[in-house]
């Protein structure tokens, strides 16, 4: 079984990227009413409407992009688009203090689930945490690759599970140091990661 999407056939086994969220995966099954089941790069099997997917078309004569690279590119595009949406028009609202000019050597990633996925109700607590950590690792790798000197990780307060897992992952990176972010700006729900260049 297959579906047409903008002149492209979607079949089981096709690779796709997500239009409105980071990452992508492989089509497992085509369902009625223009929906498909996708195994994400993180290993979850989730149902998506076909309109929320972008087929990955690979030209045999061009350089092949791995699933990991495609996921990183899509995640960076999504993060940049969200940043643009959040900052668009901020200075126009009356009564708001104008935002300081953005430092291009500092990146921010917000791991609150409502910022990352449209519908979190279908995910178990374990799937939510796994998704947040995978998103964090993509943001960290992107910040390192792009030569950022600092990454602000907004994980929230909650029970502290996400914060501890983020800091556990950071311990495996020998080019970073981390500590609580500025509480005046982020409260107690953020970690500041300093990124050192390799020599």
C-alpha positions in Angstrom: 0.0 0.0 0.0 1.2 3.5 -0.7 0.0 7.2 -0.5 0.6 10.1 -2.8 1.9 13.3 -1.2 2.5 16.3 -3.6 3.3 13.9 -6.4 5.6 11.7 -4.3 4.6 8.1 -3.4 5.0 7.1 0.2 5.6 3.4 0.9 6.7 1.3 3.8 10.5 1.6 4.0 10.6 5.2 2.7 12.6 7.7 4.8 10.9 10.9 5.8 11.6 14.0 7.8 9.0 15.7 10.1 7.7 19.0 8.9 6.9 20.6 12.3 9.3 18.9 14.6 12.9 17.7 14.8 14.1 14.5 13.3 12.6 11.9 11.0 12.4 8.2 10.5 11.2 5.3 8.3 7.6 4.6 7.2 6.6 1.3 8.6 2.9 1.1 7.6 0.4 3.1 5.5 -2.9 3.6 7.3 -6.3 4.8 6.1 -7.2 8.5 6.1 -3.8 9.6 4.8 -1.9 8.6 8.0 1.3 6.5 8.4 3.2 4.8 11.2 6.8 6.0 11.3 9.7 4.5 13.3 11.6 7.6 14.4 15.4 8.0 14.6 15.0 7.6 18.3 13.3 4.2 17.9 9.7 5.1 18.7 6.8 4.0 16.5 4.4 6.9 16.1 1.4 7.7 13.9 1.6 10.8 11.7 -0.6 12.5 9.1 1.0 12.4 5.7 0.9 16.2 5.5 3.3 16.4 8.4 6.0 14.4 6.6 8.6 15.4 4.0 9.9 12.5 1.9 13.7 12.2 1.8 14.7 12.0 -1.9 18.3 10.8 -2.4 20.0 11.3 -5.8 22.3 8.4 -6.4 24.9 10.8 -7.9 25.0 13.1 -4.9 26.6 12.6 -1.5 24.4 10.4 0.7 23.2 11.9 4.0 23.0 9.6 6.9 19.9 9.4 9.1 21.9 11.0 11.9 23.0 13.9 9.7 19.5 14.4 8.3 18.2 14.4 11.9 20.8 17.0 13.0 20.0 19.3 10.0 16.2 19.0 10.6 16.6 19.6 14.3 18.7 22.7 13.6 16.2 24.0 11.2 13.4 23.5 13.7 15.3 25.1 16.5 16.1 28.1 14.3 12.5 28.5 13.2 11.2 28.3 16.8 13.8 30.9 17.9 12.7 33.2 15.1 9.0 32.8 16.0 9.7 33.4 19.7 11.7 36.6 19.0 9.5 38.0 16.2 7.7 41.1 17.3 8.9 41.0 20.9 10.1 44.5 20.8 6.8 45.7 19.4 4.7 44.8 22.5 4.1 47.8 24.7 5.4 47.6 28.3 8.1 45.1 27.5 11.7 45.7 28.1 13.6 45.5 24.7 15.6 42.3 24.5 19.4 42.6 24.6 21.0 42.0 21.3 21.5 38.3 20.8 25.0 37.0 21.2 25.7 34.8 18.2 28.3 32.7 20.1 25.6 31.6 22.6 22.9 29.0 21.8 19.8 28.2 23.7 17.7 25.0 23.8 14.4 24.7 25.6 13.7 21.1 26.5 10.1 21.7 27.8 8.1 19.0 25.9 5.4 21.4 24.7 8.2 23.3 22.8 9.3 20.1 21.1 6.2 18.1 20.1 2.7 18.9 19.1 1.0 16.2 21.2 2.8 14.8 24.1 -0.2 12.8 25.5 0.6 9.7 23.4 4.1 9.4 24.9 4.9 7.5 28.1 7.1 9.3 30.7 10.1 7.2 29.5 9.5 8.1 25.9 9.2 11.8 26.8 12.5 11.8 28.7 14.2 9.9 25.9 12.9 12.4 23.3 14.1 15.3 25.4 17.6 13.9 25.9 18.0 13.0 22.2 16.9 16.6 21.3 19.4 18.0 23.8 22.3 15.9 22.4 21.5 17.1 18.9 21.5 20.7 20.1 24.8 20.2 22.0 26.5 18.5 19.0 25.2 21.4 16.8 26.5 24.0 19.2 29.9 22.3 19.2 30.0 21.9 15.4 28.9 25.6 14.9 31.7 26.9 17.2 29.4 28.3 19.8 31.1 29.2 23.1 28.1 28.6 25.3 24.8 26.6 25.3 22.0 27.4 27.7 19.9 24.3 28.4 16.4 25.2 29.7 15.2 22.0 31.4 12.8 23.4 34.0 12.7 22.6 37.7 10.2 19.8 38.1 11.5 16.7 40.0 15.0 17.3 38.6 15.2 14.1 36.6 15.8 15.8 33.3 18.3 18.2 34.8 20.3 15.2 36.3 20.2 13.3 33.0 21.4 16.3 31.0 24.3 16.8 33.4 25.1 13.0 33.3 25.4 13.2 29.5 27.6 16.4 29.8 30.1 14.5 31.9 31.0 12.4 28.8 32.2 15.5 26.9 35.7 16.5 27.7 35.4 19.8 26.0 32.6 21.2 28.1 32.1 22.6 31.6 28.7 23.3 33.1 27.0 25.0 36.0 23.6 26.6 36.9 22.7 29.3 34.5 22.1 32.9 35.6 19.1 32.6 38.1 18.1 36.3 37.4 17.4 35.4 33.8 16.5 31.7 33.8 15.4 31.0 37.4 16.7 27.7 38.7 15.6 25.6 35.7 18.6 26.0 33.4 22.2 24.8 33.0 24.9 26.9 31.3 27.4 24.8 29.2 30.7 26.3 28.4 32.2 24.9 25.2 36.0 24.9 24.9 37.7 24.4 21.5 39.9 21.5 21.0 43.5 22.3 20.5 
